[in-house]
């Protein structure tokens, strides 16, 4: 059986946007920075959040009506605790409480129970160093629990129907209220991705590359290729389940990305499931008709599933794209 190409033998990077295509090494260092290092201004690293929000911004962000805001205010559940230009406004802790209150009310939790849950939430917030990552609000529709640094409050029973991750608020604020800041975050994430792409093939710098990709995804969760390249790192470390998860996340963002399609197909071949790999290789070729490796491995999948007639034109396509080399000789032997 001919040897299959491994992604770690020919790692493929891709750049989207103007001038996109397969990734090429970055040019030599520019003034003020080392080669391959992303030049990120200090302001770019700051969180793109404003700590005071008007009622109009709350309506846009959370979909809460004026009447609902008044009810929560008069009932002492959540009231504006800041001021902006002389008017009452909401700070970020108010925003967390409002989002939790809305989610609980949408689950038909009684207002008095919502008020109790929000009080627990308010008590927990000052003890958290990183409320965006540490705090969660959960409910089964009957009881409410606040989970934070000190553990869980209120016993839970039954299946969780609400599991509200507060850190998602940050993404919503940028996406809905601060689109220009969102664009800057995306640019910074892309710079981190480019730097990681210079490091991820060398075992000595692979950990650094992984950390940079993870930072990029934290800034821009929709940077699909960063998920793909994280998957490549996992694959090289024989963490195939994690690699598959990364590739599927990439496709959940960009379902036409050829590299994620190809890598998933290759994983299926590695597992001895060529029948499952075929659709992924076809998807890779639909997105990139000049993806030679996809022709090679799709032909291999057809051979392994007893369909040599379908494999033959794929061997020919591979040879046309790669007229020389060891793999070309293997392809020729199949004709």
N, C-alpha and C positions, 0 to 999 in steps of 0.2 A: 504494500500500500504506500503510495507516495506520501512523503512528509508534508504536513500542512504548515503554512506560514504562521508564525506566532506574532501577535501584536508587539511583543517586546523585542522582536527582531527588526521590526519596521514600524516604529511608533509614528502615528499620524496625528499631526496637530492641524487645527483649522482656525481660520480667522474670518469672522463675519463682518459685513459692512463694506464700505468703500475699499477697494483694493483687496477684497477677501479672497479666500482660496486656501490651499494648503499652507501651513505655517512655514515661514522662512526665518532663519536665525536673525536676531536683531543686529543692526549695524553697530559699529564700534562705539565706545562710550562717547557721550556728549559732554559738553562742559558742565561741570558741577556734579557729576555722578559717575559711579563705576559702571562698567559694561554690564548690561542686562538688568540694572537696577531701576525699578519704577520710580520716577521722580514725582512724588506726591507732595503738594504743598501742605503745610500744617493745617490750613483751614479745611482742606479736603478730608482730613481725618476726623473732623468734628462731627458729632451726630447732627443730622439735618432735622432737628426737632425744635419747635418753638414751645416754651414751657407755659404759655398762656394762650387759651383758645376762646374765641367768641362763641355765642350761641349759634350764630350762622355756621361757623366752622363745625360745631358739634353736630348740627343737623345734617351737614354734608357728609361728615365722616361716619356717623353712626346711624343716620336715618331716624333720629328721634324727633318727634313733633314738638312744637312749642307747648302743647297741652301736657304731653308726657313729661317734659322738662319741668313744667310748673308743678305737676303732681309730685315728682321726686323732690323738688325743692321744698314745697310746703310740708310734705310729709317728713322732712328731715332725713331722707334717705341719701340724697346727694344734692348739695347746694354749692353754688359757685364760691370758691374760697380765695379767689384772686381778683385783681382789677386790671383793666386794660383801657387806657385813655379815659379814666374816670368812671368806667362802667364795670359792673360785676362780670367776672369771667372765670373760666375753669382752668386749673393747672393740670399737670400731667397725672397726678394722683386722682384728681376728680375724674379725669378721662378714663382711667382704669376702672374706677367705681361705676361710672355711667355705662361703660361697655358691659361690665359684669351684670349690672342691674337690668339692662335691656335683654341680655341673653336669658337671664332667669325669668323675667316677666314673659318673654316669648315662649318659655317652657311652661307657662301657666302656674309658676310658683307664686304663692300668695305674697301680697305686698309686705305684710309684717315679717314674713320669712326672708324676703329680699332685704328688708331693712336690717335684720339681724345679720345676714351674711355680709352685707356691706360694712357693718360695724366691725365685724371680725376682720374683714379685709383692711379697713383703716387702721386697726390696731397692729396688724402685721407689717404694713408697709415700712414704718420707721426702722424695723429690725432687719430689713433686707438690704444687702449691699448692692444687689443687682436684681431689682424687682422684675425686670423684663424677662429674665431667664429663670428666676427662682419661684415666682408666684403663679399659682393656678387656682381656678375656681371651678368646682365640680358640682354636679347635681344629678339626681336620678328622677327629678320631677317632683319629688316629695321632700327630700332633705337636701341641705346645702352643705358643702364643705369648702373651707379655705385651706389650701396646702401651701405652706411657706417654709421659712427657715426653721421654725420650731416644730414642724410636723403638721398633722392634719387636725382640723377642728370640726367636730360634729361627726359621729359615726356614719359610715356609708353602708347602704344596703342595696342590693340589686345591681343591675347593669348600669354603667355610667352612660347617660344620654347627653350630658353636657360636659365637655372638657375644654375649657377656654384657656388658651395659651396667651398670656398677656403680651409676650414679645411680638406677636403678630401686629399689635397696635402700631409699632414703629414703622412697619412696612406700609400699613394703610395710611398713616399720616403723610409719609413721603409721596405715596402714589396719588392720593386724593388732594391733599392740601399743599404739598410742596413739590410740584413736578420738576421745577428747575433744580432743586436740591437732589431729587431722584436722578436726574441726568448726571449730576456731578458724582453721585455715588456710583452710578454705572461706569463712568469713566475711570474712577479710582479702582473699581473692581477689575476692569479690563486691564489696567496697568499692572495690577497684581498678578493677573492671569498670564500676561506676557512674561513677567519676570519668572514665574513658576515654570513656564514652558522651556526656559533656558536651563532648568535645573532637574527636571523630572526623569531624565534618562540616566543620570549618574547615581549609583547607589549611595555615594557619599553625600549627596545633596538631596536625596529623595524626601527625607523628613522635612527639610525646609520647603521643598516644592509643595508637599501636601499641606503644610501649614498655610502657605500663601494661597493655594486654591481654596482652602476653607475660609480664609479671610475674605477672598473675593466673593464667595457664595454668601457669606454673611452680609456683605454690602449689597450684592445684587443676586438674589436667589434665582433669577431667571437667566443667568449666564450659563447656558446649557453646556457649552464646551468645557467649562470648568468641572462640571459633574462628570463628563466623559473622561477627562484626563485624571480625575481622582480615581475613577474606575480602572484606568490603566495602571495606576500605582498599586491599587489593591490586587489586580491581576498578577502583576510581577511578584507580589508577596504571597501568591497562592491563596488569596482571600477571595475566592470566586463568587461566593454569595454576596459579599459586599460589592464586588465589581459589578455584578448583575444589577444590584439595587441602584448603583450610580448610573449605569447606562439607561435603566428604565426611567430614572428621574430626568435624565437629559432628554429622552424621547417624550416625556410628559410635557416638557417645555417646548421642544422643537421636534415634532414627530417625523420630520424629513431629514434629520441630521444623519449623513451617511456613515460617519465614524461610529456612532452609537449603534446604528443598525448592524453594521459590519461586525462590531465587537460582540454583540449579543449572538449573532449567527455563529461566530467562531466559538463562543462559549458552549453553544449547543453541540457543535462538532466535537469539542473536547470531551463532552459528557457522553458521547456516543449516541446522540439524538439528531442525526442529520436531517430527518424529516422535519424537525422543528426549526432548523437553521435556514431552510430554503426561503421562507417569507422575509426573513431579515436581510439576507443577501440580495433578494430582489428589491427590497426597499432601499438598500444602499445604492444599487445601480440605478434605480429610478431617480434618486436624488443626485447622483453623480455618475453619468454613463461612462466616464473615463477612469473609474475606480478599479484598477487592474486586479488588485488582490481579491476584490469581491467576485470578479469573474472566475478566478482560480478556485476559490473555496466553494462557490456555488456549483461549479463543475464537479468538484470533489463530492459535494453533498448529493448531487444527482447520481454519480457513480456509486456511492454507498447505498443509495436507495433503489438500485437496479434500474436506473433510467439513463443509460449511456447515450441514447439518441438525443436527449436534452442537453447532455454535458458537452457533446461534440462542438456545437457552435460557440460555446463559452470558452473552451480551450482555444479555439481559433481567435476569439476576441482578445484573450489574454496575450497570445503570441503577437497579435497586431500591435498591442500597446507596449509589450515588453519583448522586443525581437531577440534579445540576448539574455543569457543568464542561466543559472542552474534550474530555476523554476520553469523557464521556457523550455528547456530540454525535457523536463518531466511532462509538461503539457504536450509537447510533440509526440511523446511516446504513447499518448492516449488517442492519437488520431490514426 
